[in-house]
Amino acid sequence: MSHDQDATETLGGKELHDLECVVRAGGSRLLRLPGRLETLYLAQMRHQARLTRVLLALLPALICGTSGLWAGSFISLPDPLTAWMQTINLQVIVPSFLALSLVQWRYSQHAAAEWLLMGGFIAVCLLGEWMRFESASYGWRLEPLLITTMPIAVLALARIGLLRMLAFIGAYIVGISLADQLFQHPDYQRSPSTWLAEWLLLAIMFLAYAHSQYARRKAWCYAALLRAQAVTDPLTGLKNRRALELQYEAVRAALQRHPAPVSLIAVDVDYFKLINDSYGHAYGDGLLTAFAARLAQFARRPLDAAVRLGGDEFILLLPECDAAAAEQIAQNLVQDIRALGLDNRQSPHRVLTTSAGVATCQEALPLWELMRKADAALYRAKSRGRSCVASFEAGMLETPPVPARALRA
């Protein structure tokens, strides 16, 4: 599973609603996503651009580190100045950008790494401007558009946010403007046509970058919405069967490294078929939504999962939870649902009630086997009159495997 899939598959109900609104509205809302969605998007972009940024940071180190092999063919400087430049390249530029590439690799998710990358390239551009001035002093003209390749490289490869990229281009323009005022030499000064060409080139590149950013954000939103919907029950906002299977695989992997009990609680709404027949499906959907909201409060830890399998079948997955603790949680859930006081004339209690079956294993059983045990315990709870909890006991599976759903009427 990719870096961003894990996160987008765990979006909450409000975040999923916000994502749906952004996808429907489009336009400027894509430029700044609401809340945690923006954080998830930036995390994915930084993760995907990690290797590219490392290579981008290595580029000045490679150019400066090998300048002794090729610089003489392009820049005419006296020997003392050439030696001094080689010292700057090898003792300052190369180590600095090697360190910068390491920062990009190890701290790719930090905003400071982006600012360091942009600052490093601004410094290289200013150094290039100084080299142009010194070269012009000795009668050798170095084209200014060669310096412009640096911000273009950042625009094309770095995948930095629009506002930060705009700040980077602004800093570059201010820097070269100040250099143009500071270094006075006829062969150094940019001509009006050179300024125009440089501005147009940067403007075109920025517009292309802005368009690609917009398209990339739009594609991410659509993909994130599809991934979230694939593991989310549309009515209740709980996880669905596919999400439970993925979550349980993660739990099994963790249990193999650090053995601990895992409990699974199978939960059914009592008399749900009669509720739909008596009150209508709209009322039944409302009860399921209220029920799911309360069930979700019992899944507080990262590996816990509140799941709707379908209809009125729910599952509560509780890793690192022993049988006694799981039974107490199930008891609390049954009491909380009854305390909601939701009307149900078909129940002897005259309010909505639920039954729960608890199964616990010490080893990482297959999901189907643990669910079968929890379903057998739920069948026992239903047979005792509903609105109660039963835990799995040896011998329950020796009876014919009548599913608990057969007792819903």
C-alpha positions in Angstrom: 0.0 0.0 0.0 1.4 3.4 -1.0 2.4 6.2 1.4 -0.8 8.2 0.9 -3.3 5.3 0.8 -2.9 4.4 4.5 -3.9 8.0 5.4 -6.7 8.6 3.0 -8.3 5.3 3.9 -8.6 6.5 7.5 -10.5 9.7 6.8 -13.1 10.6 9.3 -16.7 11.4 8.4 -16.3 15.2 8.4 -13.1 14.9 6.3 -14.8 12.6 3.8 -17.7 15.1 3.6 -15.2 18.0 3.0 -13.5 16.0 0.3 -16.7 15.3 -1.4 -17.6 19.0 -1.3 -14.2 20.0 -2.8 -14.5 17.4 -5.6 -18.0 18.7 -6.4 -17.1 22.4 -6.2 -13.6 22.3 -7.8 -12.2 25.7 -8.8 -10.3 27.7 -6.2 -11.2 25.3 -3.4 -8.6 22.9 -4.8 -5.8 25.4 -4.2 -6.2 25.1 -0.4 -7.8 22.0 0.9 -9.7 22.1 4.2 -8.1 21.0 7.5 -6.2 17.7 7.5 -6.8 17.1 3.8 -4.2 19.8 3.0 -1.7 18.2 5.4 -2.3 14.8 3.8 -1.8 16.2 0.3 1.4 18.0 1.1 2.7 14.8 2.8 2.1 12.8 -0.3 3.7 15.4 -2.6 6.8 15.6 -0.4 7.0 11.9 -0.3 6.8 11.6 -4.0 9.3 14.4 -4.6 11.8 13.1 -2.1 14.2 11.5 -4.5 13.8 14.3 -7.1 14.7 16.9 -4.5 17.7 14.9 -3.4 19.0 14.8 -7.0 18.2 18.5 -7.4 20.3 19.3 -4.4 23.1 17.2 -5.8 23.1 19.1 -9.1 25.0 22.2 -7.8 27.4 19.9 -6.0 28.1 18.0 -9.2 28.5 21.2 -11.3 30.8 23.0 -8.8 32.7 19.8 -7.9 33.6 19.2 -11.6 34.0 22.9 -12.6 37.8 22.5 -12.8 37.3 20.1 -15.7 35.1 22.3 -17.9 34.9 25.9 -16.5 37.9 27.1 -18.5 36.1 26.5 -21.7 33.2 28.9 -20.7 34.6 31.4 -18.2 37.8 33.4 -18.6 39.3 34.2 -15.2 42.9 34.8 -14.1 44.7 31.9 -12.4 44.5 33.4 -8.8 40.8 34.0 -9.2 40.2 30.6 -10.7 42.1 29.0 -7.8 40.0 31.0 -5.3 36.8 29.9 -7.1 37.9 26.3 -6.9 38.4 26.7 -3.2 34.9 28.1 -2.7 33.4 25.4 -4.9 35.1 22.5 -3.1 35.1 23.7 0.4 31.8 25.6 0.6 29.4 24.8 -2.3 30.0 21.1 -2.6 29.8 20.2 1.1 26.8 22.5 1.6 24.8 20.9 -1.1 25.8 17.4 -0.1 24.5 18.3 3.4 21.4 19.8 1.8 20.7 16.6 -0.2 21.0 14.6 3.0 18.4 17.0 4.6 16.1 16.4 1.7 16.4 12.7 2.2 16.0 12.5 5.9 13.6 15.3 6.6 11.5 15.4 3.4 8.3 15.9 5.4 9.5 19.1 7.0 8.7 22.5 5.6 12.1 23.7 6.6 13.7 21.3 4.1 11.8 23.1 1.3 13.0 26.5 2.5 16.6 25.3 2.8 16.4 23.9 -0.8 15.1 27.2 -2.1 17.6 29.3 -0.1 20.5 27.1 -1.4 19.5 27.7 -5.0 19.1 31.5 -4.4 22.7 31.5 -3.0 24.0 29.6 -6.1 22.2 32.1 -8.4 23.9 35.0 -6.6 27.2 33.3 -6.8 26.7 32.8 -10.5 25.9 36.5 -10.8 29.2 37.3 -9.1 31.0 35.0 -11.5 29.4 36.7 -14.5 30.6 40.1 -13.2 34.2 38.8 -12.6 34.2 37.1 -16.0 33.0 40.4 -17.7 35.8 42.3 -15.9 38.3 40.1 -17.8 36.5 40.5 -21.2 34.5 37.3 -21.2 30.7 37.5 -21.3 28.7 34.8 -19.6 25.0 34.7 -20.7 22.6 35.6 -17.9 20.1 33.0 -19.1 22.4 30.3 -17.9 21.7 31.5 -14.3 18.0 31.4 -15.0 18.2 27.6 -15.5 18.5 27.3 -11.7 15.0 28.6 -10.8 13.6 26.8 -13.8 15.1 23.5 -12.4 13.4 24.2 -9.1 10.1 25.1 -10.8 10.2 21.9 -12.9 11.3 19.4 -10.3 10.8 20.5 -6.7 7.0 20.2 -6.3 6.9 23.0 -3.8 3.6 24.8 -2.9 2.5 27.7 -5.1 2.9 30.5 -2.5 6.4 29.2 -1.6 7.4 28.9 -5.2 6.1 32.5 -5.8 8.2 33.6 -2.9 11.2 31.8 -4.4 10.8 33.5 -7.8 10.4 36.8 -6.0 13.6 36.4 -4.0 15.4 35.4 -7.2 14.2 38.5 -9.1 15.1 40.8 -6.1 18.5 39.1 -5.8 19.5 39.5 -9.5 18.1 43.1 -9.6 20.3 44.1 -6.6 23.2 42.4 -8.2 22.6 44.3 -11.5 22.7 47.5 -9.5 25.7 46.5 -7.5 27.9 45.1 -10.2 28.5 47.9 -12.7 30.1 46.7 -16.0 28.9 47.1 -19.6 29.4 43.4 -20.4 27.6 42.4 -17.2 24.5 44.4 -17.4 21.4 42.8 -18.7 19.8 44.4 -21.8 16.1 45.2 -21.8 15.5 42.4 -24.1 17.3 40.0 -21.8 15.3 41.1 -18.9 12.1 40.7 -20.9 13.1 37.2 -22.0 14.0 36.2 -18.5 10.7 37.5 -17.1 8.6 35.9 -19.8 10.4 32.6 -19.3 9.9 32.6 -15.6 6.3 33.7 -16.0 5.5 30.9 -18.5 7.2 28.3 -16.3 5.3 29.5 -13.2 2.0 29.4 -15.1 2.8 25.9 -16.3 3.7 24.9 -12.7 0.5 26.4 -11.3 -1.6 24.5 -13.9 0.2 21.2 -13.1 -0.3 21.8 -9.4 -4.0 22.4 -9.9 -4.3 19.2 -12.0 -2.3 17.2 -9.5 -4.5 18.4 -6.6 -7.6 17.6 -8.5 -6.4 14.1 -9.3 -5.3 13.5 -5.7 -8.8 14.5 -4.4 -10.6 12.2 -6.8 -8.2 9.3 -6.0 -8.4 10.0 -2.2 -12.2 10.1 -2.4 -12.3 6.8 -4.2 -9.9 5.1 -1.8 -11.9 6.4 1.2 -15.2 5.3 -0.2 -13.8 1.9 -1.0 -13.3 1.2 2.8 -16.2 3.3 4.2 -19.8 2.4 4.8 -21.8 5.2 3.1 -24.7 5.3 5.5 -22.9 5.3 8.9 -19.4 6.4 8.0 -17.9 3.4 9.8 -15.4 1.1 8.1 -16.7 -1.6 5.9 -15.8 -5.3 5.5 -12.8 -4.6 3.2 -11.4 -2.1 5.8 -11.9 -4.7 8.5 -9.9 -7.3 6.5 -7.1 -4.8 5.9 -7.1 -3.7 9.6 -7.0 -7.3 10.8 -4.0 -8.1 8.6 -2.2 -5.2 10.3 -3.3 -6.5 13.7 -2.1 -10.0 12.9 1.3 -8.7 11.7 1.7 -6.7 15.0 0.6 -9.8 17.1 3.3 -11.9 15.4 5.9 -9.4 16.5 4.5 -8.8 20.0 2.0 -11.5 21.1 -1.1 -10.1 22.8 -4.8 -11.1 23.0 -7.2 -9.7 20.4 -10.9 -9.5 20.9 -13.8 -9.2 18.4 -17.3 -8.2 19.4 -20.1 -9.1 17.0 -23.1 -6.7 17.5 -26.7 -6.8 16.1 -29.5 -4.4 16.5 -32.4 -6.3 18.1 -35.7 -6.7 16.2 -34.3 -4.6 13.3 -36.4 -6.2 10.6 -39.5 -5.4 12.6 -38.3 -1.9 13.1 -38.2 -1.4 9.3 -41.6 -3.0 8.9 -43.2 -0.9 11.5 -41.5 2.5 11.2 -40.1 2.4 7.7 -36.6 2.2 6.2 -35.9 5.9 6.7 -36.4 5.5 10.5 -34.3 2.4 10.4 -31.5 4.2 8.7 -31.6 6.9 11.3 -31.4 4.3 14.1 -28.4 2.7 12.4 -26.6 6.1 12.1 -27.2 6.8 15.8 -26.1 3.3 16.7 -22.9 3.6 14.6 -22.0 7.0 16.2 -22.1 5.4 19.7 -20.3 2.3 18.5 -17.5 4.4 17.0 -16.8 5.9 20.5 -15.6 2.5 21.6 -12.8 2.3 18.9 -10.4 4.9 20.4 -7.0 3.4 19.7 -5.1 3.4 16.3 -5.7 -0.3 15.6 -9.3 -0.5 17.0 -12.0 -0.6 14.4 -15.8 -0.1 14.4 -17.2 -1.8 11.3 -20.6 -2.2 9.7 -20.7 -5.5 7.8 -24.1 -4.7 6.3 -27.7 -4.4 7.4 -27.7 -4.3 11.2 -24.5 -6.4 11.5 -21.6 -4.5 13.3 -18.1 -5.5 14.4 -15.9 -4.0 17.1 -12.2 -5.1 16.7 -10.1 -4.6 19.8 -6.4 -5.6 19.6 -4.5 -6.0 22.9 -7.7 -6.5 24.8 -8.3 -9.6 26.9 -11.6 -11.4 27.3 -12.6 -9.8 30.5 -12.0 -6.3 29.2 -13.8 -7.0 26.0 -16.8 -8.4 27.8 -16.9 -5.2 29.9 -16.8 -3.1 26.8 -19.6 -5.1 25.3 -21.7 -4.6 28.4 -21.1 -0.9 28.4 -22.1 -0.8 24.7 -25.3 -2.6 25.3 -26.2 -0.3 28.3 -25.3 2.8 26.3 -27.5 1.9 23.4 -30.4 1.2 25.7 -29.8 4.5 27.4 -30.2 6.4 24.1 -33.9 5.8 24.5 -34.6 5.5 20.8 -38.2 4.4 20.3 -38.8 0.8 19.3 -42.3 -0.6 20.1 -41.2 -4.0 18.9 -38.9 -4.5 21.8 -40.0 -5.6 25.3 -37.9 -2.7 26.6 -39.8 -0.3 24.2 -36.5 1.3 23.2 -33.7 0.4 20.9 -31.5 -2.5 22.3 -28.6 -4.5 21.0 -27.0 -7.9 21.6 -23.3 -8.7 21.5 -21.1 -11.7 21.2 -17.5 -11.6 22.4 -14.6 -13.8 21.1 -11.0 -13.5 22.2 -7.9 -15.3 20.9 -4.3 -15.3 22.1 -2.8 -16.3 18.8 -3.4 -14.6 15.4 -6.4 -16.6 14.2 -7.7 -16.1 10.7 -10.4 -13.4 10.6 -13.2 -15.8 9.5 -12.5 -18.1 12.4 -12.6 -15.3 15.0 -15.8 -13.9 13.4 -17.3 -17.4 13.5 -16.7 -17.6 17.2 -18.1 -14.1 17.8 -21.1 -15.0 15.8 -21.7 -18.1 17.9 -21.5 -16.1 21.0 -23.9 -13.6 19.5 -26.3 -16.4 18.7 -26.1 -17.4 22.4 -26.9 -13.8 23.5 -29.9 -13.7 21.1 -31.2 -17.0 22.4 -31.1 -15.7 26.0 -33.6 -13.0 25.1 -31.5 -10.3 23.5 -30.2 -7.0 25.0 -27.4 -8.9 26.6 -23.8 -10.1 26.1 -22.4 -13.6 25.7 -18.8 -14.6 25.4 -17.5 -17.5 23.4 -17.1 -20.8 25.2 -15.7 -24.2 24.2 -18.5 -26.3 22.7 -20.5 -23.5 21.2 -19.3 -24.5 17.7 -20.3 -28.1 18.2 -24.0 -27.1 17.8 -25.3 -26.5 14.3 -23.9 -23.2 13.0 -27.2 -21.2 12.9 -26.2 -17.6 12.2 -27.4 -14.9 14.6 -29.2 -13.2 11.7 -31.7 -16.0 11.8 -33.0 -14.7 15.1 -33.6 -11.1 14.1 -37.3 -11.3 13.4 
